[in-house]
Amino acid sequence: MRTMVSALALLVAASAAQAQIAGDKVRIGVMTDLSGVYESGAGHGSVEAVRMAVEEFGGKINGKPIEVLAGDHQNKPDVGVSIANRWYDVDKVDVITELVNSAVAFAVLDVTKQKNKLVMLAGAGSADFTGKACAPDNSVHWVYDTYQLSASIAAAVPQLGKKWYFISADYAFGAALEAGLRPSLTKAGVEIVGAVKHPLSNHDFSSFVLQAQNSGADVIALNNGGDDTINGLKAIREFGLKAKVVGFGLDSPLAVKAMGLEVGQGAYNVSAWVNREDDETKAWIAKFIERRKVFPGSFQVGVYSAVKHYLKAVQAADSTDNKKVVAKMRELPVRDIFTNDGYLRPDGRMVHSVALTQIKSPAESKGEWDLVKTVGPLKGDDVFRPLDQGGCPALK
């Protein structure tokens, strides 16, 4: 009898150990662009936002310390893969987050699936992450995606115009965004009068803007991000084009401020973060500005939200096992300063409200960071791709 009792005790202890936090630490790797075209909208600000989420838990989960690592993928997939392998194998990182560059994110996701770990995408935007590349136990997509951007913009066609010209970045994000925009805009009655592609981190947009000018477009869509969007918009203003501008990289307050409202005024963007301007949000923003000296962008607030929700799930599951944690993340509603109506679907898509925004004129601005206004909020279920249309192989 004593032997049986001892055996049962060992079995219970082993089961409890499996449920516990691996390595007695929770390690979060923030991989982003710390030195290039996307730094202002993600970068060091995203790392700081993750640290703020960790601090809200007192730096510990169920008595276990939380550590944050930061890495610069330099917008190169091979660099991202190298960092991911080192983090997973040597540093025992439990989850990698942010990424910002879709090409890097796809490469890191492949490594994550091989290692059976977890990646939480914030700045990376391709809708394929919850489509053909879907990995429900290894990947969640938090902030936005190209399908949602396209659907949000299509909803605004009546107030924008019916003749569009595309200036797109020649890599995964630009291609995915253009591919999503074409059917959405065509369905809304838009004529696409031309398109051109440009290399990543481009500085001279004059030839592309001249082609757009000659097309007679009512709207120019800058299907790019970061400094590429800013440089494209500057060129449009320098050439005096009258067309309306939709810039998908205008979600960085620092970049908009540096560009200036004289240049940016009137340009449209779809923001994944609907700033509710309540006391909790204002307090968080004030803390972020105190640390970073800039207003946070949607990627930074979004990665804060993703990590906070992840930590809540780790706490509830008392485990860093990715399958158990993601299951808890789906159970818990997402309620924080990023969204008050979010929920995580089985395909990894976090669905939440977004907003069509417009950069203010100098006369409209009432302060240093009073840069944009909300034109119209959009419900997440209306703009994110329906679950049954994504083609996620794992859900079949």
Protein Blocks (a to p, Z undefined) as FASTA:
>chain_A
ZZmmmmmmmmmmmmmmmmmcehhiacddddddfkbmmlmmnmmmlmmmmmmmmmmnoopa
ehiacddddddeklpaklmmmmmmmmmmmnopabdghjlpaklmmmmmmmmmmnopaddd
fklmbfklmmmmocfkloccfkbcfklmmmmmmmmmmmnomcdcdddddbfklmmmmmmm
mmmmmmnopacfbdcdddehiablklmmmmmmmnopabdcddbehjllmmmmmmmmmnop
abdcddfklmbfklmmmnopklmgopacddfbdcehiaklmmmmmmmmmmnopacdfklm
mmmmmmmmmmmmmmmnopabfklmmmmmmmpccddfkbccbccdfkopacdddddddddd
fklpgbfklmbccfbdcdfklmgccfklnopaklZZ
